[in-house]
Amino acid sequence: MFTGLIQAMGVVSDLSPTPTGVRLRVRPHHWAHRPAPGDSIAVSGCCLTVAAEPAADGTLDFDVIHESLRRTILGDLRPGSMVNLEHAATPHTLLGGHVVQGHIDAVGVIDRVSTGQEWRIRVRPHAEFMQFITPKGSITIDGVSLTVAAADPAQGWFEVALIPTTLEKTTLGQAAAGQRCNLESDIMARTIVHWLRHYTLGSAQSTPPGPSIAGSA
């Protein structure tokens, strides 16, 4: 798991086709962390496995399969693209963000970027994703843990407000209208919605085995 607190940005140095997808090479900027092969790194919110020993300059190799390329913005990356990086959390990690799995739920499109009295980004995901959006709840955009500042389910958008540190330390500082972004909803909101849709009384789906809720003491 991750926390959504970005530790470094990196630049894509190479993308090489492989039988299963691509070999992605990322050179981190000013990152003291040196992962070992097999370690998990969130690359713009997508959990990837370090595929080889890091190079002398810290460059990291990842194997990205076709499924990930189709379902995340990793398929949009090109040499020179900037990405957000975070290593997996440990039992001693301060949970300054929220619980992030690194499993991308959807790709959204940035509808507009407002830079007036406060910096806001408006995102339009697919309609099904909006059920997981709660005002003042948590959302992860390109791996960054953020708070939902506003949402309009009827119009199909939500907004986040960004502080100067986020603009400086993550790729969201270069976000522009029309750009695609990785989205991961809050696991608690997603779990509650799933349970209510599939397992509550009156649901069209069958309830799981065991005593019924109505019959419990």
C-alpha positions in Angstrom: 0.0 0.0 0.0 0.9 3.7 -0.3 -0.1 7.0 1.3 -0.4 9.3 -1.8 2.4 11.5 -0.5 4.8 11.9 -3.4 8.4 11.5 -2.5 10.0 12.5 -5.9 9.3 13.2 -9.5 11.0 11.3 -12.3 11.4 11.6 -16.0 10.8 8.7 -18.5 14.0 8.0 -20.2 13.0 5.1 -22.4 10.1 2.8 -23.4 11.0 -0.4 -25.1 8.4 -2.9 -26.4 8.4 -6.3 -24.8 6.2 -9.4 -25.6 4.0 -8.6 -22.6 3.9 -4.8 -23.0 6.8 -2.3 -22.5 9.9 -1.9 -20.4 9.6 1.5 -18.7 12.7 3.3 -17.6 12.4 6.2 -15.1 15.1 8.4 -13.8 14.1 9.9 -10.4 15.0 13.5 -9.5 16.7 13.9 -6.1 15.4 10.7 -4.5 17.6 9.1 -1.9 15.5 5.9 -1.9 17.2 3.1 -3.7 14.7 0.2 -4.2 15.7 -3.4 -4.7 14.5 -5.6 -7.6 11.0 -6.8 -6.7 10.1 -3.7 -4.6 6.8 -1.9 -5.3 6.8 1.7 -6.5 3.8 3.8 -7.3 4.4 5.5 -10.7 1.9 8.3 -11.0 -0.4 6.2 -8.8 0.1 2.8 -10.6 1.8 0.1 -8.5 4.7 -1.3 -10.4 7.5 -3.8 -9.6 11.1 -2.8 -9.9 12.4 -5.2 -12.6 16.1 -4.9 -12.2 18.9 -3.5 -10.1 18.8 0.3 -10.3 21.4 1.9 -12.5 24.2 4.0 -11.1 22.2 7.2 -11.7 19.2 5.7 -9.9 17.3 4.9 -13.1 14.5 2.3 -12.4 13.2 -0.3 -14.8 9.6 -1.6 -14.7 7.7 -4.1 -16.9 4.3 -2.7 -17.7 1.8 -5.2 -19.2 -0.8 -4.4 -21.9 -3.6 -4.3 -19.4 -2.0 -1.5 -17.4 -1.1 0.4 -20.6 -4.8 0.2 -21.6 -6.3 1.1 -18.3 -4.0 3.8 -17.0 -2.2 6.9 -18.4 1.0 4.8 -18.5 0.1 4.1 -22.1 0.3 7.9 -22.8 3.9 8.2 -21.5 6.8 9.1 -23.8 10.5 9.8 -23.3 10.6 13.1 -21.4 7.3 12.6 -19.6 7.3 13.4 -15.9 5.8 11.0 -13.4 5.2 11.0 -9.6 7.0 8.4 -7.5 6.3 6.9 -4.1 7.8 3.7 -2.5 5.5 1.3 -0.7 4.5 2.2 2.9 5.9 0.3 5.9 4.4 -0.3 9.4 6.3 2.8 10.5 5.2 5.1 7.8 3.3 8.2 8.9 -0.1 8.1 7.2 -0.2 11.8 6.2 -2.3 11.1 3.2 -4.8 8.2 3.0 -4.7 4.4 2.3 -3.8 4.1 -1.4 -3.5 0.7 -3.1 -1.9 1.7 -6.3 -4.7 0.1 -8.3 -6.1 2.6 -10.8 -9.9 2.6 -10.9 -10.4 4.9 -13.9 -8.8 7.4 -16.2 -10.3 10.9 -16.0 -9.8 14.0 -18.1 -8.9 17.4 -16.7 -11.7 19.7 -17.6 -10.1 22.9 -16.5 -7.4 24.4 -14.3 -8.3 27.5 -12.3 -5.4 29.6 -11.0 -7.1 32.6 -9.4 -7.3 33.1 -5.6 -6.8 29.3 -5.2 -5.5 26.7 -7.6 -8.2 24.2 -8.5 -8.3 21.3 -10.9 -11.7 20.0 -12.2 -11.7 16.4 -13.4 -14.4 14.5 -15.4 -14.2 10.7 -14.9 -16.7 8.3 -16.4 -20.1 8.4 -14.9 -19.8 5.2 -12.9 -16.8 6.5 -11.0 -18.7 9.5 -9.6 -20.5 7.2 -7.0 -17.2 7.0 -5.1 -16.7 10.7 -4.9 -17.6 12.3 -1.5 -17.2 16.0 -0.8 -14.3 16.4 1.7 -13.5 12.8 1.0 -10.2 11.4 -0.3 -9.2 10.9 -4.0 -5.9 10.0 -5.6 -4.9 11.8 -8.8 -1.8 10.5 -10.5 -0.7 9.0 -7.2 -1.3 12.3 -5.2 -3.5 12.0 -2.1 -6.0 14.9 -2.3 -9.3 16.1 -0.7 -12.4 16.5 -2.8 -13.2 20.2 -2.7 -16.4 20.1 -4.7 -18.4 17.7 -6.7 -21.4 17.7 -9.0 -22.6 14.2 -9.7 -25.4 15.4 -12.1 -22.8 17.2 -14.3 -20.2 14.5 -13.8 -17.2 16.4 -12.3 -15.3 16.9 -9.1 -12.7 19.5 -8.1 -9.6 19.4 -5.9 -7.8 22.5 -4.5 -4.0 22.4 -4.6 -1.5 23.9 -2.1 1.8 25.4 -3.3 3.8 22.4 -2.0 1.7 20.0 -4.2 2.2 22.3 -7.2 5.9 22.3 -6.7 6.6 18.7 -5.7 4.3 16.8 -8.1 3.4 16.7 -11.7 0.0 18.4 -11.0 1.8 21.7 -11.1 2.0 21.2 -14.9 -1.6 19.9 -15.3 -3.5 21.3 -18.2 -7.1 21.1 -19.6 -7.6 18.0 -21.8 -4.9 16.0 -20.1 -5.7 12.5 -18.9 -5.0 11.4 -15.3 -5.0 8.3 -13.2 -7.7 8.1 -10.6 -8.0 5.8 -7.5 -11.0 6.2 -5.3 -11.0 5.8 -1.5 -11.0 2.1 -0.6 -13.5 2.7 2.2 -16.0 4.5 -0.1 -15.5 1.9 -2.8 -16.1 -1.0 -0.4 -19.3 0.6 1.1 -20.8 1.2 -2.4 -20.0 -2.3 -3.5 -21.6 -3.8 -0.4 -24.7 -1.7 -0.7 -25.1 -2.5 -4.4 -24.6 -6.2 -4.1 -25.3 -7.5 -0.7 -28.0 -5.4 1.1 -31.5 -6.7 1.5 -33.5 -6.0 -1.6 -30.5 -6.0 -3.8 -30.9 -7.7 -7.2 -27.8 -9.7 -6.4 -28.0 -12.7 -4.1 -26.7 -12.3 -0.5 -23.6 -14.2 0.6 -24.0 -17.5 2.5 -24.7 -17.3 6.3 -27.4 -15.9 8.5 -29.5 -13.1 7.0 -29.2 -9.6 8.4 -32.9 -9.5 9.3 -32.7 -12.7 11.3 -29.6 -11.7 13.4 -30.0 -10.8 17.1 
